[in-house]
Structures are given as structure tokens and as C-alpha cells.
Amino acid sequence: MFPLTEGNKHVAQLLFSTGTCPRCIFRFCGVDFHAPYKLSYEELFNELQKFLKTEKGELILEVPNPPPKKIRLHELEDGIDGTDNQSQNGEGRVSIIEGGSIAFKSSSPNVCNVCLGILQEFCEKEFIKKVCQKVEASGFEFTNLVFSVSFPPQLSVREHAAWLLVKQEMGKQSLSLGRNDIVQLKEAYKWITHPLFSEELGVPIDGKSLFEVSVVFAHPETVEDCHFLRAICPDCFKPAKNKQSVFTRMAVMKALNKINEEDFRKQFPCPPNSPKAVCSVLEMECAHGAVFVAGRYNKYSRNLPQTPWIIDGERKLESSVEELISDHLLTVFKAESFNFSSSGREDVDVRTLGNGRPFAIELVNPHRVHFTSQEIKELQQKINSSSNKIQVRDLQLVTREAIGHMKEGEEEKTKTYSALIWTNKAIRKEDIEFLNDMKDLKIDQKTPLRVLHRRPLAVRNRIIHSMETCYVDEHHFRLQLKTQAGTYIKEFVHGDFGRTKPNIGSLMNVTADILELDVESVDVDWPPALDD
Amino acid sequence: MRTPQAARRKDRLLRANMEEALGSPRAEGAAPEVAMATEPVAVESAAPSLVDRYFTRWYKADVKGKPCEDHCILQHSNRICVITLAESHPVLQSGKTIKSISYQISTNCSRLQNKVSGKFKRGAQFLTELAPLCKIYCSDGEEYTISSCVRGRLMEVNENILHKPSILQEKPATEGYIAVVLPKFEESKSITEGLLTQKQYEEVVVKRSNATTATS
């Protein structure tokens, strides 16, 4: 059923005669249910023409300055390569131009002076199919999607102009038209396109989906339509560093809200003029939001950095903890890149034993995201069998929020260590026993010299909760310690030129040094343990 | 307990190779400092000392023309320098007692007032090679000025030796250090150009003792 009534006739006539497309006319007449918009353009055009016939059967169809069909086709064909399939009923047809962007050639109806073709060809099945083809070709795995579309800012200017025009016309009938009485372009666009996407791709549209299909439209021909706004509201268009153009949608909207009708009308034609060509597609991309994989790692090598060790482009030590784990994940998830983080870290020459250290890896733009727990287990086995320097456990998918738990551990939780200590003076078993009895020993650590070049100079108060000694020989003993997070163990042993006080050396009145250090446990109960 | 020289030298070479990697402290991920033996050490030999492992020893002899007032600069692989007295310095000779140490080097400047903030150590007093760090007053009336010997920002001076000057004499190479200086990143290699290596310093000391024996 045609949605317009007698009451809409004047407005519809006015808009139609000035070059506005049927769907935009519906919008300005407040048609706020979906069904009419979904009909085909051809059908809508014909119905509208019928609706606008006078009693005498004449078409009130004044199209000021329409370029004759012949010339227009000529103009459109200039500079456009590509196959030309003239469809039989003269509907818009698609051709691919250089660079892969899509242009529509429209032969019978004019390009709408308000939506610039968005609610003409660009919301119809043929275009959506093209987008879906690209989505399918991109190789992403998805069960729903969110569709985001971006229109050129000058559309807001044209919309504003059309609104002023219609408001004036309705004023003649003593009717008012607020901005909110008009259906938004984007809204109508989504009403039409969402079901088409769902049908074509077989998945629902979900605003919360991690998989995003985005289309960006541009209209180079009318780019300067917005520029007059800068003269009138200069403070809306302050240049910012990362913006290419000052004329963003937000800025244009802001200026339109400020400008008064008179000033606007002086600078911009009401109704807007008809453009020569429709919009072009600037960008058609799809991307998947990041997924997170967590686990715990053990490090058995004393020669492995946590992150790649590269100085001036030269790799100093082969591989790294993060690469040994992440490389496999990158492949399986078909992700673009990763971000590795962990609950604290250890030096190159320190092993991580016990339950291991919690870590989380953010996989950026993964193409594959659905894995059964069995598949994750197999992935874990694969990582473990490919290296004896590290081992991974409790590998699992987690949410972004869960990362907070891990970082919590870094600041708050305790860690236990095992150190092999050397003393210059000969010691007996009795000499180290007193260390076992020390509980919650407070120490002050100045920023160790070995990290002072990149950390601020400060004094850190830390607590050694407990210690347990194991005599080895006259010059060696093992020390188990449980400490507060953020304690520099090596410096607690050798004293760092007396800048960590007290230290093992000062407590025992010897010169002490640390030969080996192992992390025995990181006391964070995240990620949840899985029974393997 | 004496350490076999060979074992110590071998470990030092291994360490030096790895430490060379720490040339650029601003590189991404250049965090790990290699410090320890990579294999379990035999009970008989101790690992190289803390100073051996992390630092290169540089020397300046007869600082400011004063005979035997030798300084030893410990340069960490991350470019930080610890200023210490060389073994041959008069203050460290037997029989000398330190009365007091002062960081007030002029009426307007006390090294104790040095304050650095942030990762980039803003606010630090800038030192040239000849900048005085502290004055040491001995019981025999002698007064010695210790100089920086390297250009850079002063990080800290050792307050422990203020309270207990004997530490300076007991452990001049570690707990008895004088100051910590951070040279400019661009100058980290060039600062050692005017300094002597361990070997060169040892030669200087030998020459001195030959000269004194010759004259005696």
C-alpha cells in the first residue's frame, strides 16, 4: 500500500519536482514503518508518479534543468572504464572502476538531490550482493555481524536544505515540521539493508557483534558544499592533528545547529541542486574484534627473553616467550597481529617453575574465532611439543574484562622464588638458620642500577614475607623466599652497592651474590585451572 | 676463597658478549639484564663478582694533576656510571683515617640537594669531567676532592658513607661508592675516551712504583 496520503501531496510534489527520490520523499513525509522503503526503486518511482497525477491526468513533473538523457550518459561514460551491460529496463547497472570501487550508472531517474543515490541504488539488492561477495571473499568466520555505514558530511547539509524547504511549504498550510519528524537517512538505510544482508549471508545483524562490515561513501563532486559553513561558524572547524579534513560529520552537524535559516539560505540553494553522479564507495572493509587467549607459562631456559630482544634492528637473542606461544595462535586464529601481556615478568636468565605465570594474548582481527575446548587443548599440546624452552597450561579463551584479573596479580599478589646464593666468607649451617625465623621483613630498595637508565629513581618499600634456607656447602646455600609483588630479588641478595637495605649480605655480614634464580610460583588464581 | 682466574675470565667473556647486546637502552623490549651463570657452577669456583658481571672498569689517574688521586669509574652495560675510588687512592691506603665527608662543594651547591624526577631524570645537577662530587677530610689534616670524571646527570651520591665513612675504605668498589652518574645517551660510548682501561691503569701503577723504587 502506498504510504502517502492527500495531505502529503504538496510536499511530495515539491520534492519530486526538485529532484528528490521516492524514499527520501517518504522520509520527509514522516513515513516511519519499514515496508514501503523495501519495495523496489522502479516500483516506488512508478507509484509515486501515479500518486502525483492531477485529476486531469497530467503529470506535475517539473524537473528544472535536467540534462537531456543523451548528454548525461556521455558525461557519465567519460573517464569510466569497465564493462557496460545495458540492462533492459534501463535500471541502474554496476560497473567496476579502477581501484575496485563501485560506480552506478543511472539512466532514467536523476540522482537524488538529497541522498545522492544512497537510498536509490545503494540500498538495493545488487549493491548489497557486491558487499556480501567481498565479505565472503575475505575469509572471516562469523555467526552474526554489525553493519556500519558512513555517509559524506555534505549529506547533512542537503538534508538541512530540504528540511527548510519542506518546513516552508508546510508552513503555508499552517503545519509545522520539526527535525525529529523526519526519518533519518541512516535509519531508513538500515531498515532496508539489514534484512538483505541477513538473507545474503545467512546470519543475523547484531549491534553487539564483534564482526564488523563497514562501508564508507564519498561524493567528491560536492565536497565543497560544506565549506561555506566554516566562514559562518569557524570555531566548529578547528583543525586537529589526526583529521585529514576539518569537515567531519560531527563538525558539520554542529555548525548546522548553530547557523540561522537566513544565513544558510544565502549560501546554499534550497532546494539543493541535482548532482551529476551518485556517491562512490570509498571503502568497503570487514574486520573482526579482538579475541583473547589466556593461560600460564613455564620457562625452562636461562637464555630466553620474554619479548624479542632487538637492538638497532639486530636480534640479540633467539626467540622469546611471547613468540613461542603467540606464533602458533596467530596461525590458528588467522589473526593480523597480537599483543602479549603477563602478570609481571622474569629476566632472561630466570626460570619460571611451578604453576607458571599467567599471561593473556590479544589476537587482533582474527579470521577464525570459534574453537571447541578440545581444539584449544590440541593447540596447547602443539605449543608444548614444539619447544622445550617453554610450556603452557590452562590455555583458554577469555573476555577482555578478564585481563584485569591478571594485571591485579602484578601489583597485589605474592610470588615465591628459589635462589642459589654464594658467600665470600665460609659459612656453617647455623649461620643461615636465623633467616628461617624472619617474618615480614621490611626492606627499602632504591631503583636498581641495572634498570635505573629507564626507570625513575625512587625508593621502594617491600616485604619479604618468609624465607627458608637449605645449606649446600661452605660458600653456597639455597634460599626460598615469599615476597611482595614488585620486589627485586637479585638486589635483595647482593645489595646493589648497599642501595637495597637490608640485604642478605648485610643480614649475614658477608658479601653475598646470586648465582641462580627461579620463580617457584606466581600466586594469582587466574586464569581458572583446567583439568588436562 | 680464591677464584681460579681462568674461570673468572671465561665467564667475563661470556657476560661481555651478552652485555654488548644491551647497547641501546631505549630499544623496545631491551629489558632483560643478563647477570648470572647459565650453567650450575662447580662448588669450588665462585661466579664473577657483581662488579665483574655488570660493569666495565675505567680509570682516571692523578685526577686534577694530584698525584695518585686515582678514580675508578664503573660503567654498567646500560651506560650508568658509578664513581668510586681506585685502590691506589691515598684515602684507601693503610693508616689513613677519614674524619668526615662533605657533599657541600661550594657555598651554593650541595650534592645532597640533587633531586631527580621521572624516567628522564629531570632536575639533576649536570656534571662535567672536573666537577667536584665531595670532599674527604682526613684525621692527618689532608683534604681530598673527588671528581666526577664523566659528563652526565648526577643521579645520587652515597649517603651511607656520610654516616659511616669507614665503608668507603672497607668496600670502595661497592658499598663505598661515591656517586651514580647517567651520561647522555649520545655520549655513552664517548665518555670513556679520556679514561684508562684496567690494563692501562695497572701499567700506570707499575710505572709509579718503579719510579719510586728508583728514586729511593
Interface residues (C-beta under 8 A of the other chain):
Chain A: R302 N303 P305 Q306 T307 P308 W309 I310 I311 D312 K316 L317 S320 R345 D347 V348 D349 L420 W422 N424 A426 K446 L449 R450 V451 L452 H453 R454 R455 P456 L457 V472 D473 H475 H476 K490 H494 G495 F497 G498 T511 D513 I514 L515 E516 L517
Chain B: M1 M18 A21 L22 G23 S24 P25 R26 A27 E28 G29 A30 A31 P32 E33 V34 A35 M36 A37 T38 P40 V41 V43 A46 A47 S49 L50 Y54 H76 N78 R79 I80 V82 V116 S117 G118 K119 K121 M155 E156 N158 N160 I167 T174 E175 Y177 V180 L182
